[in-house]
Amino acid sequence: MTSDDDEQYQKSLKVFQNQNIFIADTVILGTEWVLRFAYKFKSVEICQAFRKVFGLPNMYLTNERLMLQVIE
């Protein structure tokens, strides 16, 4: 989401393009916290990023409907 480390970004891009991915609620919460406090993302930017990730066809969440409501 931040592309701050190109090597890690390229590796994660391959994973997101080629594998099914499950993201637990706790990981989403932790990611939001880091983006907000460490990277100074605004709430709208975080929600936009999550919408993109959650919209991937190979993405699985514990409760997709709830997460989509939360980011609205």
mmJSON file of the N, C-alpha and C atoms, coordinates in Angstrom:
{"data_MODEL":{"atom_site":{
"group_PDB":["ATOM","ATOM","ATOM","ATOM","ATOM","ATOM","ATOM","ATOM","ATOM","ATOM","ATOM","ATOM","ATOM","ATOM","ATOM","ATOM","ATOM","ATOM","ATOM","ATOM","ATOM","ATOM","ATOM","ATOM","ATOM","ATOM","ATOM","ATOM","ATOM","ATOM","ATOM","ATOM","ATOM","ATOM","ATOM","ATOM","ATOM","ATOM","ATOM","ATOM","ATOM","ATOM","ATOM","ATOM","ATOM","ATOM","ATOM","ATOM","ATOM","ATOM","ATOM","ATOM","ATOM","ATOM","ATOM","ATOM","ATOM","ATOM","ATOM","ATOM","ATOM","ATOM","ATOM","ATOM","ATOM","ATOM","ATOM","ATOM","ATOM","ATOM","ATOM","ATOM","ATOM","ATOM","ATOM","ATOM","ATOM","ATOM","ATOM","ATOM","ATOM","ATOM","ATOM","ATOM","ATOM","ATOM","ATOM","ATOM","ATOM","ATOM","ATOM","ATOM","ATOM","ATOM","ATOM","ATOM","ATOM","ATOM","ATOM","ATOM","ATOM","ATOM","ATOM","ATOM","ATOM","ATOM","ATOM","ATOM","ATOM","ATOM","ATOM","ATOM","ATOM","ATOM","ATOM","ATOM","ATOM","ATOM","ATOM","ATOM","ATOM","ATOM","ATOM","ATOM","ATOM","ATOM","ATOM","ATOM","ATOM","ATOM","ATOM","ATOM","ATOM","ATOM","ATOM","ATOM","ATOM","ATOM","ATOM","ATOM","ATOM","ATOM","ATOM","ATOM","ATOM","ATOM","ATOM","ATOM","ATOM","ATOM","ATOM","ATOM","ATOM","ATOM","ATOM","ATOM","ATOM","ATOM","ATOM","ATOM","ATOM","ATOM","ATOM","ATOM","ATOM","ATOM","ATOM","ATOM","ATOM","ATOM","ATOM","ATOM","ATOM","ATOM","ATOM","ATOM","ATOM","ATOM","ATOM","ATOM","ATOM","ATOM","ATOM","ATOM","ATOM","ATOM","ATOM","ATOM","ATOM","ATOM","ATOM","ATOM","ATOM","ATOM","ATOM","ATOM","ATOM","ATOM","ATOM","ATOM","ATOM","ATOM","ATOM","ATOM","ATOM","ATOM","ATOM","ATOM","ATOM","ATOM","ATOM","ATOM","ATOM","ATOM","ATOM","ATOM"],
"id":[1,2,3,4,5,6,7,8,9,10,11,12,13,14,15,16,17,18,19,20,21,22,23,24,25,26,27,28,29,30,31,32,33,34,35,36,37,38,39,40,41,42,43,44,45,46,47,48,49,50,51,52,53,54,55,56,57,58,59,60,61,62,63,64,65,66,67,68,69,70,71,72,73,74,75,76,77,78,79,80,81,82,83,84,85,86,87,88,89,90,91,92,93,94,95,96,97,98,99,100,101,102,103,104,105,106,107,108,109,110,111,112,113,114,115,116,117,118,119,120,121,122,123,124,125,126,127,128,129,130,131,132,133,134,135,136,137,138,139,140,141,142,143,144,145,146,147,148,149,150,151,152,153,154,155,156,157,158,159,160,161,162,163,164,165,166,167,168,169,170,171,172,173,174,175,176,177,178,179,180,181,182,183,184,185,186,187,188,189,190,191,192,193,194,195,196,197,198,199,200,201,202,203,204,205,206,207,208,209,210,211,212,213,214,215,216],
"type_symbol":["N","C","C","N","C","C","N","C","C","N","C","C","N","C","C","N","C","C","N","C","C","N","C","C","N","C","C","N","C","C","N","C","C","N","C","C","N","C","C","N","C","C","N","C","C","N","C","C","N","C","C","N","C","C","N","C","C","N","C","C","N","C","C","N","C","C","N","C","C","N","C","C","N","C","C","N","C","C","N","C","C","N","C","C","N","C","C","N","C","C","N","C","C","N","C","C","N","C","C","N","C","C","N","C","C","N","C","C","N","C","C","N","C","C","N","C","C","N","C","C","N","C","C","N","C","C","N","C","C","N","C","C","N","C","C","N","C","C","N","C","C","N","C","C","N","C","C","N","C","C","N","C","C","N","C","C","N","C","C","N","C","C","N","C","C","N","C","C","N","C","C","N","C","C","N","C","C","N","C","C","N","C","C","N","C","C","N","C","C","N","C","C","N","C","C","N","C","C","N","C","C","N","C","C","N","C","C","N","C","C","N","C","C","N","C","C"],
"label_atom_id":["N","CA","C","N","CA","C","N","CA","C","N","CA","C","N","CA","C","N","CA","C","N","CA","C","N","CA","C","N","CA","C","N","CA","C","N","CA","C","N","CA","C","N","CA","C","N","CA","C","N","CA","C","N","CA","C","N","CA","C","N","CA","C","N","CA","C","N","CA","C","N","CA","C","N","CA","C","N","CA","C","N","CA","C","N","CA","C","N","CA","C","N","CA","C","N","CA","C","N","CA","C","N","CA","C","N","CA","C","N","CA","C","N","CA","C","N","CA","C","N","CA","C","N","CA","C","N","CA","C","N","CA","C","N","CA","C","N","CA","C","N","CA","C","N","CA","C","N","CA","C","N","CA","C","N","CA","C","N","CA","C","N","CA","C","N","CA","C","N","CA","C","N","CA","C","N","CA","C","N","CA","C","N","CA","C","N","CA","C","N","CA","C","N","CA","C","N","CA","C","N","CA","C","N","CA","C","N","CA","C","N","CA","C","N","CA","C","N","CA","C","N","CA","C","N","CA","C","N","CA","C","N","CA","C","N","CA","C","N","CA","C","N","CA","C","N","CA","C","N","CA","C"],
"label_alt_id":[null,null,null,null,null,null,null,null,null,null,null,null,null,null,null,null,null,null,null,null,null,null,null,null,null,null,null,null,null,null,null,null,null,null,null,null,null,null,null,null,null,null,null,null,null,null,null,null,null,null,null,null,null,null,null,null,null,null,null,null,null,null,null,null,null,null,null,null,null,null,null,null,null,null,null,null,null,null,null,null,null,null,null,null,null,null,null,null,null,null,null,null,null,null,null,null,null,null,null,null,null,null,null,null,null,null,null,null,null,null,null,null,null,null,null,null,null,null,null,null,null,null,null,null,null,null,null,null,null,null,null,null,null,null,null,null,null,null,null,null,null,null,null,null,null,null,null,null,null,null,null,null,null,null,null,null,null,null,null,null,null,null,null,null,null,null,null,null,null,null,null,null,null,null,null,null,null,null,null,null,null,null,null,null,null,null,null,null,null,null,null,null,null,null,null,null,null,null,null,null,null,null,null,null,null,null,null,null,null,null,null,null,null,null,null,null],
"label_comp_id":["MET","MET","MET","THR","THR","THR","SER","SER","SER","ASP","ASP","ASP","ASP","ASP","ASP","ASP","ASP","ASP","GLU","GLU","GLU","GLN","GLN","GLN","TYR","TYR","TYR","GLN","GLN","GLN","LYS","LYS","LYS","SER","SER","SER","LEU","LEU","LEU","LYS","LYS","LYS","VAL","VAL","VAL","PHE","PHE","PHE","GLN","GLN","GLN","ASN","ASN","ASN","GLN","GLN","GLN","ASN","ASN","ASN","ILE","ILE","ILE","PHE","PHE","PHE","ILE","ILE","ILE","ALA","ALA","ALA","ASP","ASP","ASP","THR","THR","THR","VAL","VAL","VAL","ILE","ILE","ILE","LEU","LEU","LEU","GLY","GLY","GLY","THR","THR","THR","GLU","GLU","GLU","TRP","TRP","TRP","VAL","VAL","VAL","LEU","LEU","LEU","ARG","ARG","ARG","PHE","PHE","PHE","ALA","ALA","ALA","TYR","TYR","TYR","LYS","LYS","LYS","PHE","PHE","PHE","LYS","LYS","LYS","SER","SER","SER","VAL","VAL","VAL","GLU","GLU","GLU","ILE","ILE","ILE","CYS","CYS","CYS","GLN","GLN","GLN","ALA","ALA","ALA","PHE","PHE","PHE","ARG","ARG","ARG","LYS","LYS","LYS","VAL","VAL","VAL","PHE","PHE","PHE","GLY","GLY","GLY","LEU","LEU","LEU","PRO","PRO","PRO","ASN","ASN","ASN","MET","MET","MET","TYR","TYR","TYR","LEU","LEU","LEU","THR","THR","THR","ASN","ASN","ASN","GLU","GLU","GLU","ARG","ARG","ARG","LEU","LEU","LEU","MET","MET","MET","LEU","LEU","LEU","GLN","GLN","GLN","VAL","VAL","VAL","ILE","ILE","ILE","GLU","GLU","GLU"],
"label_asym_id":["A","A","A","A","A","A","A","A","A","A","A","A","A","A","A","A","A","A","A","A","A","A","A","A","A","A","A","A","A","A","A","A","A","A","A","A","A","A","A","A","A","A","A","A","A","A","A","A","A","A","A","A","A","A","A","A","A","A","A","A","A","A","A","A","A","A","A","A","A","A","A","A","A","A","A","A","A","A","A","A","A","A","A","A","A","A","A","A","A","A","A","A","A","A","A","A","A","A","A","A","A","A","A","A","A","A","A","A","A","A","A","A","A","A","A","A","A","A","A","A","A","A","A","A","A","A","A","A","A","A","A","A","A","A","A","A","A","A","A","A","A","A","A","A","A","A","A","A","A","A","A","A","A","A","A","A","A","A","A","A","A","A","A","A","A","A","A","A","A","A","A","A","A","A","A","A","A","A","A","A","A","A","A","A","A","A","A","A","A","A","A","A","A","A","A","A","A","A","A","A","A","A","A","A","A","A","A","A","A","A","A","A","A","A","A","A"],
"label_entity_id":["1","1","1","1","1","1","1","1","1","1","1","1","1","1","1","1","1","1","1","1","1","1","1","1","1","1","1","1","1","1","1","1","1","1","1","1","1","1","1","1","1","1","1","1","1","1","1","1","1","1","1","1","1","1","1","1","1","1","1","1","1","1","1","1","1","1","1","1","1","1","1","1","1","1","1","1","1","1","1","1","1","1","1","1","1","1","1","1","1","1","1","1","1","1","1","1","1","1","1","1","1","1","1","1","1","1","1","1","1","1","1","1","1","1","1","1","1","1","1","1","1","1","1","1","1","1","1","1","1","1","1","1","1","1","1","1","1","1","1","1","1","1","1","1","1","1","1","1","1","1","1","1","1","1","1","1","1","1","1","1","1","1","1","1","1","1","1","1","1","1","1","1","1","1","1","1","1","1","1","1","1","1","1","1","1","1","1","1","1","1","1","1","1","1","1","1","1","1","1","1","1","1","1","1","1","1","1","1","1","1","1","1","1","1","1","1"],
"label_seq_id":[1,1,1,2,2,2,3,3,3,4,4,4,5,5,5,6,6,6,7,7,7,8,8,8,9,9,9,10,10,10,11,11,11,12,12,12,13,13,13,14,14,14,15,15,15,16,16,16,17,17,17,18,18,18,19,19,19,20,20,20,21,21,21,22,22,22,23,23,23,24,24,24,25,25,25,26,26,26,27,27,27,28,28,28,29,29,29,30,30,30,31,31,31,32,32,32,33,33,33,34,34,34,35,35,35,36,36,36,37,37,37,38,38,38,39,39,39,40,40,40,41,41,41,42,42,42,43,43,43,44,44,44,45,45,45,46,46,46,47,47,47,48,48,48,49,49,49,50,50,50,51,51,51,52,52,52,53,53,53,54,54,54,55,55,55,56,56,56,57,57,57,58,58,58,59,59,59,60,60,60,61,61,61,62,62,62,63,63,63,64,64,64,65,65,65,66,66,66,67,67,67,68,68,68,69,69,69,70,70,70,71,71,71,72,72,72],
"pdbx_PDB_ins_code":[null,null,null,null,null,null,null,null,null,null,null,null,null,null,null,null,null,null,null,null,null,null,null,null,null,null,null,null,null,null,null,null,null,null,null,null,null,null,null,null,null,null,null,null,null,null,null,null,null,null,null,null,null,null,null,null,null,null,null,null,null,null,null,null,null,null,null,null,null,null,null,null,null,null,null,null,null,null,null,null,null,null,null,null,null,null,null,null,null,null,null,null,null,null,null,null,null,null,null,null,null,null,null,null,null,null,null,null,null,null,null,null,null,null,null,null,null,null,null,null,null,null,null,null,null,null,null,null,null,null,null,null,null,null,null,null,null,null,null,null,null,null,null,null,null,null,null,null,null,null,null,null,null,null,null,null,null,null,null,null,null,null,null,null,null,null,null,null,null,null,null,null,null,null,null,null,null,null,null,null,null,null,null,null,null,null,null,null,null,null,null,null,null,null,null,null,null,null,null,null,null,null,null,null,null,null,null,null,null,null,null,null,null,null,null,null],
"Cartn_x":[0.805,0.0,0.846,2.068,2.909,4.024,4.399,5.49,6.791,6.993,8.185,9.444,9.282,10.417,10.151,10.862,10.562,10.695,11.698,11.891,10.707,10.284,9.126,7.85,7.729,6.551,6.452,7.553,7.546,7.183,7.714,7.388,5.909,5.398,3.988,3.079,3.474,2.69,2.514,3.576,3.497,2.537,2.601,1.697,0.25,-0.021,-1.381,-1.892,-1.01,-1.416,-1.602,-0.93,-0.878,-1.447,-1.864,-2.336,-3.644,-4.405,-5.564,-5.052,-5.677,-5.199,-6.331,-6.073,-6.997,-6.36,-7.115,-6.633,-7.566,-7.007,-7.789,-8.135,-9.23,-9.668,-8.571,-7.829,-6.775,-5.665,-5.395,-4.389,-4.898,-6.17,-6.76,-6.682,-7.02,-6.954,-5.527,-4.582,-3.184,-2.673,-3.077,-2.672,-3.23,-4.483,-5.099,-4.332,-3.969,-3.257,-1.905,-1.159,0.165,0.031,-0.923,-1.1,-1.464,-2.304,-2.757,-1.661,-1.007,-0.048,1.383,1.852,3.241,3.382,2.407,2.5,1.655,0.886,0.062,-0.968,-1.474,-2.552,-3.806,-4.594,-5.899,-6.905,-7.986,-8.996,-9.493,-9.74,-10.242,-9.219,-7.947,-6.897,-6.829,-6.984,-6.971,-8.151,-9.318,-10.515,-10.385,-9.827,-9.616,-8.669,-7.605,-6.637,-7.285,-8.048,-8.72,-9.745,-10.471,-11.446,-10.756,-9.595,-8.853,-8.432,-7.872,-7.401,-8.58,-9.624,-10.779,-11.512,-11.348,-12.021,-11.307,-10.127,-9.403,-10.166,-10.199,-10.982,-10.436,-9.19,-8.571,-8.45,-9.189,-9.117,-10.259,-9.927,-10.921,-10.775,-11.917,-11.957,-12.875,-12.713,-13.583,-15.025,-15.263,-16.603,-16.534,-16.558,-16.387,-17.452,-18.678,-19.769,-19.532,-19.116,-18.845,-17.69,-16.621,-15.479,-15.858,-16.676,-17.107,-17.975,-18.801,-19.593,-18.683,-17.67,-16.756,-16.033,-15.582,-14.837,-15.735,-17.015,-17.939,-18.056],
"Cartn_y":[-1.207,0.0,1.268,1.167,2.357,2.348,1.19,1.037,1.67,1.699,2.354,1.497,0.221,-0.67,-1.428,-1.076,-1.622,-3.137,-3.681,-5.139,-5.857,-5.407,-6.003,-5.79,-4.613,-4.305,-5.282,-5.512,-6.422,-7.851,-8.292,-9.636,-9.732,-8.726,-8.769,-8.661,-7.906,-7.786,-9.148,-9.924,-11.271,-12.152,-12.046,-12.838,-12.444,-11.143,-10.663,-10.996,-11.142,-11.456,-12.953,-13.792,-15.216,-16.175,-15.67,-16.579,-16.085,-17.02,-16.636,-16.099,-15.041,-14.368,-14.204,-14.595,-14.363,-13.34,-12.304,-11.293,-11.289,-11.604,-11.634,-10.214,-10.085,-8.778,-8.079,-8.83,-8.214,-7.62,-8.225,-7.69,-6.388,-6.352,-5.129,-3.997,-4.295,-3.275,-2.777,-3.694,-3.314,-2.495,-2.86,-2.121,-0.702,-0.576,0.756,1.619,1.048,1.802,2.288,1.4,1.765,2.829,2.661,3.652,5.018,5.024,6.29,6.967,6.216,6.832,6.901,5.851,5.854,6.568,6.363,6.935,8.193,8.541,9.762,9.784,8.594,8.539,9.131,9.793,10.284,9.137,9.23,8.165,7.824,8.832,8.59,7.822,8.095,7.388,5.918,5.673,4.301,3.526,4.145,3.484,3.188,4.116,3.894,2.718,2.658,1.566,0.227,0.19,-1.053,-1.467,-0.525,-0.869,-1.573,-1.062,-1.679,-3.105,-3.273,-4.596,-5.558,-5.105,-5.97,-6.328,-5.526,-5.781,-6.768,-7.205,-8.184,-9.504,-10.175,-11.419,-12.575,-12.502,-13.587,-13.244,-12.234,-11.75,-12.337,-12.828,-13.397,-12.765,-12.39,-11.761,-12.569,-12.414,-13.113,-12.694,-11.393,-10.865,-9.697,-10.026,-9.018,-7.926,-8.309,-7.338,-6.312,-6.789,-5.891,-4.951,-5.474,-4.635,-3.574,-3.928,-2.939,-1.864,-2.237,-1.246,-0.323,-0.88,-0.096,0.955,0.599,1.559,2.559,2.311,3.307,4.443],
"Cartn_z":[0.0,0.0,0.0,0.479,0.541,-0.494,-0.978,-1.944,-1.459,-0.148,0.395,0.284,0.025,-0.182,-1.473,-2.526,-3.846,-3.903,-3.253,-3.28,-2.635,-1.471,-0.802,-1.613,-2.194,-3.015,-4.185,-4.883,-6.031,-5.611,-4.471,-3.973,-3.617,-2.928,-2.526,-3.745,-4.747,-5.965,-6.628,-6.67,-7.249,-6.454,-5.134,-4.286,-4.569,-4.592,-4.81,-6.205,-7.168,-8.538,-8.774,-7.968,-8.296,-7.262,-6.119,-5.07,-4.481,-3.905,-3.111,-1.788,-1.313,-0.113,0.885,2.116,3.222,4.151,4.49,5.428,6.636,7.791,9.032,9.478,10.214,10.717,11.513,12.306,13.122,12.26,11.122,10.203,9.581,9.252,8.694,9.713,10.95,12.006,12.208,12.236,12.403,11.232,10.038,8.843,8.879,9.267,9.364,10.344,11.483,12.518,11.999,11.349,10.826,9.735,8.83,7.77,8.344,9.376,9.961,10.778,11.651,12.57,12.028,11.403,10.923,9.581,8.692,7.357,7.177,8.195,8.182,7.056,6.678,5.698,6.309,5.492,5.913,5.826,6.57,6.589,5.193,4.385,3.037,2.197,2.38,1.639,2.055,3.343,3.853,3.293,3.314,2.794,1.306,0.544,-0.888,-1.127,-0.35,-0.497,-0.156,0.942,1.321,0.27,-0.31,-1.352,-2.518,-2.904,-4.007,-3.653,-2.474,-2.057,-1.885,-1.195,-0.944,-2.233,-3.275,-4.54,-5.45,-5.05,-5.859,-5.893,-7.043,-7.16,-6.319,-5.909,-5.143,-3.653,-3.204,-1.818,-0.999,0.186,1.081,2.459,3.035,4.354,5.254,6.563,7.503,7.291,7.186,7.003,6.026,4.744,3.696,3.782,4.002,4.069,5.185,6.351,7.473,7.14,6.561,6.222,5.192,4.246,3.252,3.889,4.856,5.585,6.404,7.006,7.836,6.997,5.803,4.991,4.277,4.28,3.721,4.69],
"occupancy":[1.0,1.0,1.0,1.0,1.0,1.0,1.0,1.0,1.0,1.0,1.0,1.0,1.0,1.0,1.0,1.0,1.0,1.0,1.0,1.0,1.0,1.0,1.0,1.0,1.0,1.0,1.0,1.0,1.0,1.0,1.0,1.0,1.0,1.0,1.0,1.0,1.0,1.0,1.0,1.0,1.0,1.0,1.0,1.0,1.0,1.0,1.0,1.0,1.0,1.0,1.0,1.0,1.0,1.0,1.0,1.0,1.0,1.0,1.0,1.0,1.0,1.0,1.0,1.0,1.0,1.0,1.0,1.0,1.0,1.0,1.0,1.0,1.0,1.0,1.0,1.0,1.0,1.0,1.0,1.0,1.0,1.0,1.0,1.0,1.0,1.0,1.0,1.0,1.0,1.0,1.0,1.0,1.0,1.0,1.0,1.0,1.0,1.0,1.0,1.0,1.0,1.0,1.0,1.0,1.0,1.0,1.0,1.0,1.0,1.0,1.0,1.0,1.0,1.0,1.0,1.0,1.0,1.0,1.0,1.0,1.0,1.0,1.0,1.0,1.0,1.0,1.0,1.0,1.0,1.0,1.0,1.0,1.0,1.0,1.0,1.0,1.0,1.0,1.0,1.0,1.0,1.0,1.0,1.0,1.0,1.0,1.0,1.0,1.0,1.0,1.0,1.0,1.0,1.0,1.0,1.0,1.0,1.0,1.0,1.0,1.0,1.0,1.0,1.0,1.0,1.0,1.0,1.0,1.0,1.0,1.0,1.0,1.0,1.0,1.0,1.0,1.0,1.0,1.0,1.0,1.0,1.0,1.0,1.0,1.0,1.0,1.0,1.0,1.0,1.0,1.0,1.0,1.0,1.0,1.0,1.0,1.0,1.0,1.0,1.0,1.0,1.0,1.0,1.0,1.0,1.0,1.0,1.0,1.0,1.0,1.0,1.0,1.0,1.0,1.0,1.0],
"B_iso_or_equiv":[0.0,0.0,0.0,0.0,0.0,0.0,0.0,0.0,0.0,0.0,0.0,0.0,0.0,0.0,0.0,0.0,0.0,0.0,0.0,0.0,0.0,0.0,0.0,0.0,0.0,0.0,0.0,0.0,0.0,0.0,0.0,0.0,0.0,0.0,0.0,0.0,0.0,0.0,0.0,0.0,0.0,0.0,0.0,0.0,0.0,0.0,0.0,0.0,0.0,0.0,0.0,0.0,0.0,0.0,0.0,0.0,0.0,0.0,0.0,0.0,0.0,0.0,0.0,0.0,0.0,0.0,0.0,0.0,0.0,0.0,0.0,0.0,0.0,0.0,0.0,0.0,0.0,0.0,0.0,0.0,0.0,0.0,0.0,0.0,0.0,0.0,0.0,0.0,0.0,0.0,0.0,0.0,0.0,0.0,0.0,0.0,0.0,0.0,0.0,0.0,0.0,0.0,0.0,0.0,0.0,0.0,0.0,0.0,0.0,0.0,0.0,0.0,0.0,0.0,0.0,0.0,0.0,0.0,0.0,0.0,0.0,0.0,0.0,0.0,0.0,0.0,0.0,0.0,0.0,0.0,0.0,0.0,0.0,0.0,0.0,0.0,0.0,0.0,0.0,0.0,0.0,0.0,0.0,0.0,0.0,0.0,0.0,0.0,0.0,0.0,0.0,0.0,0.0,0.0,0.0,0.0,0.0,0.0,0.0,0.0,0.0,0.0,0.0,0.0,0.0,0.0,0.0,0.0,0.0,0.0,0.0,0.0,0.0,0.0,0.0,0.0,0.0,0.0,0.0,0.0,0.0,0.0,0.0,0.0,0.0,0.0,0.0,0.0,0.0,0.0,0.0,0.0,0.0,0.0,0.0,0.0,0.0,0.0,0.0,0.0,0.0,0.0,0.0,0.0,0.0,0.0,0.0,0.0,0.0,0.0,0.0,0.0,0.0,0.0,0.0,0.0],
"pdbx_formal_charge":[null,null,null,null,null,null,null,null,null,null,null,null,null,null,null,null,null,null,null,null,null,null,null,null,null,null,null,null,null,null,null,null,null,null,null,null,null,null,null,null,null,null,null,null,null,null,null,null,null,null,null,null,null,null,null,null,null,null,null,null,null,null,null,null,null,null,null,null,null,null,null,null,null,null,null,null,null,null,null,null,null,null,null,null,null,null,null,null,null,null,null,null,null,null,null,null,null,null,null,null,null,null,null,null,null,null,null,null,null,null,null,null,null,null,null,null,null,null,null,null,null,null,null,null,null,null,null,null,null,null,null,null,null,null,null,null,null,null,null,null,null,null,null,null,null,null,null,null,null,null,null,null,null,null,null,null,null,null,null,null,null,null,null,null,null,null,null,null,null,null,null,null,null,null,null,null,null,null,null,null,null,null,null,null,null,null,null,null,null,null,null,null,null,null,null,null,null,null,null,null,null,null,null,null,null,null,null,null,null,null,null,null,null,null,null,null],
"auth_seq_id":[1,1,1,2,2,2,3,3,3,4,4,4,5,5,5,6,6,6,7,7,7,8,8,8,9,9,9,10,10,10,11,11,11,12,12,12,13,13,13,14,14,14,15,15,15,16,16,16,17,17,17,18,18,18,19,19,19,20,20,20,21,21,21,22,22,22,23,23,23,24,24,24,25,25,25,26,26,26,27,27,27,28,28,28,29,29,29,30,30,30,31,31,31,32,32,32,33,33,33,34,34,34,35,35,35,36,36,36,37,37,37,38,38,38,39,39,39,40,40,40,41,41,41,42,42,42,43,43,43,44,44,44,45,45,45,46,46,46,47,47,47,48,48,48,49,49,49,50,50,50,51,51,51,52,52,52,53,53,53,54,54,54,55,55,55,56,56,56,57,57,57,58,58,58,59,59,59,60,60,60,61,61,61,62,62,62,63,63,63,64,64,64,65,65,65,66,66,66,67,67,67,68,68,68,69,69,69,70,70,70,71,71,71,72,72,72],
"auth_comp_id":["MET","MET","MET","THR","THR","THR","SER","SER","SER","ASP","ASP","ASP","ASP","ASP","ASP","ASP","ASP","ASP","GLU","GLU","GLU","GLN","GLN","GLN","TYR","TYR","TYR","GLN","GLN","GLN","LYS","LYS","LYS","SER","SER","SER","LEU","LEU","LEU","LYS","LYS","LYS","VAL","VAL","VAL","PHE","PHE","PHE","GLN","GLN","GLN","ASN","ASN","ASN","GLN","GLN","GLN","ASN","ASN","ASN","ILE","ILE","ILE","PHE","PHE","PHE","ILE","ILE","ILE","ALA","ALA","ALA","ASP","ASP","ASP","THR","THR","THR","VAL","VAL","VAL","ILE","ILE","ILE","LEU","LEU","LEU","GLY","GLY","GLY","THR","THR","THR","GLU","GLU","GLU","TRP","TRP","TRP","VAL","VAL","VAL","LEU","LEU","LEU","ARG","ARG","ARG","PHE","PHE","PHE","ALA","ALA","ALA","TYR","TYR","TYR","LYS","LYS","LYS","PHE","PHE","PHE","LYS","LYS","LYS","SER","SER","SER","VAL","VAL","VAL","GLU","GLU","GLU","ILE","ILE","ILE","CYS","CYS","CYS","GLN","GLN","GLN","ALA","ALA","ALA","PHE","PHE","PHE","ARG","ARG","ARG","LYS","LYS","LYS","VAL","VAL","VAL","PHE","PHE","PHE","GLY","GLY","GLY","LEU","LEU","LEU","PRO","PRO","PRO","ASN","ASN","ASN","MET","MET","MET","TYR","TYR","TYR","LEU","LEU","LEU","THR","THR","THR","ASN","ASN","ASN","GLU","GLU","GLU","ARG","ARG","ARG","LEU","LEU","LEU","MET","MET","MET","LEU","LEU","LEU","GLN","GLN","GLN","VAL","VAL","VAL","ILE","ILE","ILE","GLU","GLU","GLU"],
"auth_asym_id":["A","A","A","A","A","A","A","A","A","A","A","A","A","A","A","A","A","A","A","A","A","A","A","A","A","A","A","A","A","A","A","A","A","A","A","A","A","A","A","A","A","A","A","A","A","A","A","A","A","A","A","A","A","A","A","A","A","A","A","A","A","A","A","A","A","A","A","A","A","A","A","A","A","A","A","A","A","A","A","A","A","A","A","A","A","A","A","A","A","A","A","A","A","A","A","A","A","A","A","A","A","A","A","A","A","A","A","A","A","A","A","A","A","A","A","A","A","A","A","A","A","A","A","A","A","A","A","A","A","A","A","A","A","A","A","A","A","A","A","A","A","A","A","A","A","A","A","A","A","A","A","A","A","A","A","A","A","A","A","A","A","A","A","A","A","A","A","A","A","A","A","A","A","A","A","A","A","A","A","A","A","A","A","A","A","A","A","A","A","A","A","A","A","A","A","A","A","A","A","A","A","A","A","A","A","A","A","A","A","A","A","A","A","A","A","A"],
"auth_atom_id":["N","CA","C","N","CA","C","N","CA","C","N","CA","C","N","CA","C","N","CA","C","N","CA","C","N","CA","C","N","CA","C","N","CA","C","N","CA","C","N","CA","C","N","CA","C","N","CA","C","N","CA","C","N","CA","C","N","CA","C","N","CA","C","N","CA","C","N","CA","C","N","CA","C","N","CA","C","N","CA","C","N","CA","C","N","CA","C","N","CA","C","N","CA","C","N","CA","C","N","CA","C","N","CA","C","N","CA","C","N","CA","C","N","CA","C","N","CA","C","N","CA","C","N","CA","C","N","CA","C","N","CA","C","N","CA","C","N","CA","C","N","CA","C","N","CA","C","N","CA","C","N","CA","C","N","CA","C","N","CA","C","N","CA","C","N","CA","C","N","CA","C","N","CA","C","N","CA","C","N","CA","C","N","CA","C","N","CA","C","N","CA","C","N","CA","C","N","CA","C","N","CA","C","N","CA","C","N","CA","C","N","CA","C","N","CA","C","N","CA","C","N","CA","C","N","CA","C","N","CA","C","N","CA","C","N","CA","C","N","CA","C","N","CA","C","N","CA","C","N","CA","C"],
"pdbx_PDB_model_num":[1,1,1,1,1,1,1,1,1,1,1,1,1,1,1,1,1,1,1,1,1,1,1,1,1,1,1,1,1,1,1,1,1,1,1,1,1,1,1,1,1,1,1,1,1,1,1,1,1,1,1,1,1,1,1,1,1,1,1,1,1,1,1,1,1,1,1,1,1,1,1,1,1,1,1,1,1,1,1,1,1,1,1,1,1,1,1,1,1,1,1,1,1,1,1,1,1,1,1,1,1,1,1,1,1,1,1,1,1,1,1,1,1,1,1,1,1,1,1,1,1,1,1,1,1,1,1,1,1,1,1,1,1,1,1,1,1,1,1,1,1,1,1,1,1,1,1,1,1,1,1,1,1,1,1,1,1,1,1,1,1,1,1,1,1,1,1,1,1,1,1,1,1,1,1,1,1,1,1,1,1,1,1,1,1,1,1,1,1,1,1,1,1,1,1,1,1,1,1,1,1,1,1,1,1,1,1,1,1,1,1,1,1,1,1,1]
}}}
